[in-house]
Amino acid sequence: MQEPVVPKGVAHVAIDTNAEPEPIVFVLLDNLSMLAFTSAIEPLRIANQLTGQLLYRWTTMSEDGENARCSNGIEIGIDRPIGDTPANSRIFVCSGVQPEKSVSTKVSDWIRLQWRLGRTVGSLCTGAYTLAKAGILSGQKFTLHWENIAPFREHFPNLDPVEQLYTIDNRVLTCGGGAAATDLFLRLIYDTHGPVLAQAVLNMCLHTVQRSDTDRQQTSTSASIGVRSDKLVRVLTYFEEHLEDSINLDDVTEELGISRRQIERLFRHHLSTTPKKYLQDLRLQRARILLAETDMPVVEVAVACGYDSSAYFSKRFREAFGMSPHRFSAGRG
């Protein structure tokens, strides 16, 4: 647990409160995202610094009290193993790459207990895997990093995450990780201590704008490819929404009312590729994520990515990534 010393800086925000420090617990799992964790904890530190008061007191925990190793190889010190926490604690599970390997029965059972005791629980990056295993996400609005949404749905087909920066649903707080953790914690500071302090913390973080919980994690298709062709964006969106379906260009022309020749011209002009190649690349990238983040058999991954033949899928995967999907899956651990 942090020492009860408030850091001092030049900037100051006067705040009138006699409240006890709010306890925040971070449960760190191996391979956690360091960016997500620090993006969450720094707004709390800065709020203490700006006000000259101990508004927040945070504790780091792990399953056994051992240090947690981030996905970048850096270890973070742990205050103590999971255990008793103050009744008003907000508890956040921090995870990262290959989250299904970091989920443990002991931690998920403990999270379930905290939830049943009335505490607020949350997750950063892929921590939603632990919340899902704890059985507390049914009927809740929640999110996790966009890269892991498809694998998550394969693991938990009855749960449907949203692709938002963060969510606040009663006693469940989740965010997609990365810089979105700052947005979530700025919102928590705003809700508790008001807009003046929240804006000051935002400025200290050099976070140019307070993003909303409804903002998407990824930029729009048109922004990401740098074009304003409405027809091309419609085709790309259709591709993304039908990766599991065995679609071809004739299906797209019929559904969207855009001629084959026009679609091919748009792809050639704006993306320097063909519709078929673009769709294949999308499918292979999705397949790579599923193979890396789930234990799905190759044949199931092929079907989930719109391939009728696992042999054809394996051939294309090998051409794209220099190894077979079986070898890639076997070597991910």
C-alpha positions in Angstrom: 0.0 0.0 0.0 1.2 3.5 -0.8 2.7 5.6 2.1 0.3 8.3 3.3 2.4 11.1 1.9 0.9 13.4 -0.6 3.3 14.5 -3.4 3.7 18.3 -3.9 3.8 20.2 -7.1 3.4 23.8 -8.4 -0.2 23.4 -9.6 -2.9 23.4 -6.9 -6.7 22.8 -6.7 -8.5 23.8 -3.5 -11.1 21.3 -2.5 -13.3 21.2 0.6 -13.6 17.7 1.8 -13.1 15.8 5.1 -13.8 12.4 3.6 -11.6 9.5 4.3 -9.3 8.4 1.5 -11.1 6.2 -1.0 -9.5 2.7 -1.2 -8.7 1.4 -4.6 -7.5 -2.1 -5.1 -5.6 -3.3 -8.2 -5.4 -7.1 -8.6 -2.5 -7.6 -11.0 -2.4 -10.7 -13.2 0.7 -11.9 -15.0 1.2 -10.5 -18.5 -0.9 -7.4 -17.5 -0.8 -4.3 -19.6 1.5 -1.8 -17.9 0.0 1.0 -20.0 -3.5 0.2 -18.7 -2.3 0.0 -15.1 -0.3 3.2 -15.0 -3.0 5.0 -17.0 -5.4 4.1 -14.1 -3.2 4.9 -11.1 -1.6 8.2 -12.3 -4.9 10.2 -12.3 -5.3 9.1 -8.6 -1.8 10.2 -7.7 -2.2 13.5 -9.5 -5.6 14.2 -7.8 -3.8 13.7 -4.4 -0.9 16.0 -5.6 -3.1 18.8 -6.9 -5.3 19.0 -3.8 -2.6 18.4 -1.2 -4.9 15.7 0.3 -5.0 12.0 0.4 -8.2 11.6 -1.7 -7.2 8.1 -2.9 -5.3 5.3 -1.3 -4.4 2.3 -3.6 -3.2 -1.2 -2.9 -1.7 -3.7 -5.3 -2.6 -7.4 -4.8 -1.9 -10.6 -6.6 -3.1 -14.2 -6.1 -0.2 -15.2 -4.0 1.4 -11.9 -3.1 4.3 -12.3 -5.6 5.3 -9.6 -8.0 3.4 -9.4 -11.2 5.2 -9.4 -14.6 3.9 -7.0 -17.2 3.6 -8.0 -20.9 6.7 -5.8 -21.5 8.8 -7.9 -19.0 8.8 -5.3 -16.2 7.8 -6.5 -12.7 5.5 -4.5 -10.5 5.8 -4.8 -6.7 2.8 -6.3 -4.9 1.6 -5.0 -1.5 0.0 -8.3 -0.4 -2.0 -11.3 -1.7 -5.8 -11.1 -2.2 -7.6 -10.9 1.0 -9.7 -8.6 3.2 -10.4 -5.1 1.8 -12.3 -2.1 3.2 -16.1 -2.2 2.7 -16.0 0.8 0.3 -13.2 -0.5 -1.9 -13.3 -0.4 -5.6 -11.5 -3.5 -7.0 -10.0 -3.6 -10.5 -8.6 -6.7 -12.1 -5.7 -5.8 -14.5 -4.8 -8.2 -17.2 -3.2 -8.2 -20.7 -2.1 -10.6 -23.4 -3.3 -14.2 -23.5 -5.8 -13.5 -20.7 -7.3 -17.0 -20.6 -3.9 -18.2 -19.3 -3.9 -15.6 -16.5 -7.4 -16.4 -15.2 -7.4 -18.4 -12.0 -10.1 -20.0 -10.0 -8.8 -18.5 -6.8 -8.9 -14.9 -8.0 -12.3 -15.3 -9.8 -13.8 -16.8 -6.6 -12.4 -14.0 -4.6 -13.8 -11.4 -7.0 -17.2 -13.1 -6.8 -17.1 -12.9 -3.0 -16.3 -9.2 -3.1 -19.2 -8.6 -5.5 -21.6 -10.5 -3.2 -20.3 -8.4 -0.3 -21.5 -5.3 -2.1 -18.2 -3.9 -3.3 -17.7 -2.4 -6.7 -15.6 -4.5 -9.1 -14.0 -3.6 -12.4 -11.4 -4.6 -15.0 -8.7 -3.0 -17.1 -7.8 -4.3 -20.6 -8.7 -8.0 -20.6 -9.5 -8.3 -16.9 -13.1 -8.9 -18.0 -12.1 -12.6 -18.4 -11.8 -12.9 -14.7 -15.1 -11.1 -14.1 -16.7 -13.4 -16.6 -15.4 -16.5 -14.8 -16.6 -15.1 -11.6 -20.1 -15.1 -13.1 -20.9 -11.4 -12.5 -21.1 -10.1 -16.1 -24.5 -11.6 -17.1 -26.9 -8.8 -17.7 -24.1 -6.2 -17.3 -22.7 -3.8 -19.8 -19.0 -4.3 -20.1 -16.0 -4.0 -22.4 -12.4 -5.2 -22.9 -9.7 -4.4 -25.4 -11.1 -4.6 -28.9 -8.4 -7.1 -30.1 -9.7 -9.6 -27.5 -13.5 -9.2 -28.1 -13.7 -11.9 -30.7 -11.8 -14.5 -28.7 -13.7 -13.5 -25.6 -17.0 -14.3 -27.4 -15.7 -17.7 -28.3 -14.8 -18.4 -24.6 -18.1 -16.9 -23.3 -20.7 -17.2 -26.0 -23.5 -16.1 -23.7 -21.8 -12.7 -22.9 -21.7 -9.8 -25.4 -19.1 -7.1 -24.7 -19.4 -3.7 -26.2 -16.6 -1.9 -28.1 -16.6 1.2 -26.0 -13.7 3.0 -24.2 -15.2 2.2 -20.8 -18.5 1.2 -19.2 -20.1 2.1 -15.9 -23.0 -0.2 -15.0 -24.1 -0.1 -11.4 -21.2 -1.8 -9.5 -19.3 -3.0 -12.6 -16.7 -0.7 -14.1 -14.7 -1.9 -17.1 -12.4 -0.3 -19.7 -10.6 -1.4 -22.8 -7.2 -0.7 -21.4 -4.5 1.5 -22.7 -5.2 5.2 -22.4 -8.9 4.5 -21.9 -8.1 3.7 -18.3 -7.3 7.4 -17.8 -10.7 8.3 -19.2 -12.4 5.9 -16.8 -10.6 7.2 -13.8 -11.1 10.8 -14.8 -14.8 10.1 -14.9 -14.6 8.6 -11.4 -12.8 11.7 -10.1 -15.4 13.9 -11.8 -18.3 12.0 -10.2 -16.8 12.2 -6.7 -15.0 15.5 -6.7 -16.5 17.5 -9.5 -15.4 19.0 -12.9 -12.7 21.4 -11.7 -10.5 18.8 -10.2 -11.2 16.4 -13.1 -10.2 19.0 -15.6 -7.0 19.8 -13.7 -6.0 16.2 -13.6 -6.8 15.9 -17.3 -4.5 18.8 -18.0 -1.7 17.4 -15.8 -2.0 14.1 -17.8 -1.7 16.0 -21.0 -4.9 14.2 -21.9 -6.4 16.7 -24.4 -10.1 15.8 -23.9 -12.2 13.8 -21.6 -13.6 11.1 -23.7 -17.1 9.6 -23.1 -17.9 6.1 -22.1 -19.8 5.8 -25.4 -16.8 6.6 -27.6 -15.5 3.7 -29.6 -12.1 2.2 -28.9 -11.1 2.2 -32.6 -11.3 5.1 -35.0 -14.1 4.9 -37.7 -13.3 2.9 -40.8 -13.2 6.1 -42.9 -10.7 7.8 -40.5 -8.5 4.7 -40.2 -8.1 4.4 -44.0 -8.1 8.1 -44.6 -10.8 8.2 -47.2 -14.3 9.8 -47.4 -15.9 7.5 -49.9 -19.2 6.5 -48.4 -19.5 3.6 -50.7 -16.1 2.2 -49.9 -16.7 2.6 -46.2 -20.0 0.7 -46.5 -18.2 -2.2 -48.3 -15.5 -2.3 -45.6 -18.0 -2.3 -42.8 -20.0 -5.1 -44.5 -16.8 -7.1 -44.7 -16.0 -6.6 -41.0 -19.5 -7.5 -40.0 -19.6 -10.7 -42.0 -16.2 -12.3 -41.5 -17.8 -15.5 -40.3 -19.9 -15.8 -43.4 -18.8 -17.3 -46.6 -19.4 -14.2 -48.7 -18.2 -13.1 -52.1 -18.3 -9.9 -54.1 -21.6 -10.8 -55.7 -23.2 -11.0 -52.2 -21.9 -7.5 -51.5 -23.1 -6.0 -54.7 -26.5 -7.4 -54.2 -26.8 -6.4 -50.5 -25.4 -2.8 -50.9 -26.5 -2.0 -54.5 -23.0 -1.1 -55.7 -21.7 -2.7 -58.9 -18.8 -5.0 -58.9 -16.8 -2.8 -61.3 -17.3 0.2 -59.0 -16.2 -1.7 -55.9 -13.1 -3.0 -57.6 -12.3 0.6 -58.8 -12.7 2.0 -55.3 -10.4 -0.6 -53.8 -7.8 -0.1 -56.5 -7.9 3.7 -56.2 -8.0 4.1 -52.4 -6.4 1.0 -51.1 -4.2 -0.3 -53.9 -5.6 -3.8 -53.5 -8.5 -5.9 -54.6 -11.7 -6.6 -52.6 -10.8 -10.3 -52.5 -7.3 -9.7 -51.1 -8.6 -7.1 -48.5 -11.2 -9.5 -47.3 -8.7 -12.4 -47.1 -6.3 -10.2 -45.1 -9.1 -9.3 -42.6 -10.0 -13.0 -42.2 -6.4 -14.1 -41.7 -5.8 -11.3 -39.1 -8.9 -12.4 -37.2 -7.7 -16.1 -37.4 -4.4 -15.1 -36.0 -6.0 -13.4 -33.0 -8.2 -16.5 -32.4 -5.3 -18.8 -32.6 -3.2 -16.7 -30.2 -5.9 -16.0 -27.7 -8.1 -19.1 -27.6 -7.7 -22.9 -27.6 -10.0 -23.3 -30.6 -9.0 -26.1 -33.0 -7.8 -24.9 -36.4 -10.9 -26.3 -38.1 -13.1 -24.2 -35.9 -11.0 -21.1 -36.4 -11.3 -21.6 -40.1 -15.1 -21.7 -39.9 -15.2 -18.7 -37.6 -13.3 -16.7 -40.2 -15.4 -17.6 -43.2 -13.4 -20.5 -44.7 -15.3 -23.5 -45.9 -12.2 -25.6 -46.2 -9.6 -25.9 -43.4 -7.0 -27.0 -45.9 -7.5 -23.9 -48.0 -7.4 -21.8 -44.8 -4.1 -23.4 -43.7 -2.6 -22.8 -47.1 -3.5 -19.1 -47.0 -2.3 -18.7 -43.4 1.1 -20.3 -44.2 1.5 -17.9 -47.2 0.7 -14.9 -45.0 2.6 -15.7 -41.8 5.3 -18.2 -42.8 4.0 -21.1 -40.8 1.0 -23.3 -40.5 -1.9 -22.4 -38.1 -1.1 -25.6 -36.2 2.5 -24.5 -35.6 1.5 -20.9 -34.8 -1.0 -22.1 -32.2 1.4 -24.6 -30.7 4.1 -22.0 -30.3 2.0 -19.2 -28.7 2.7 -20.3 -25.2 
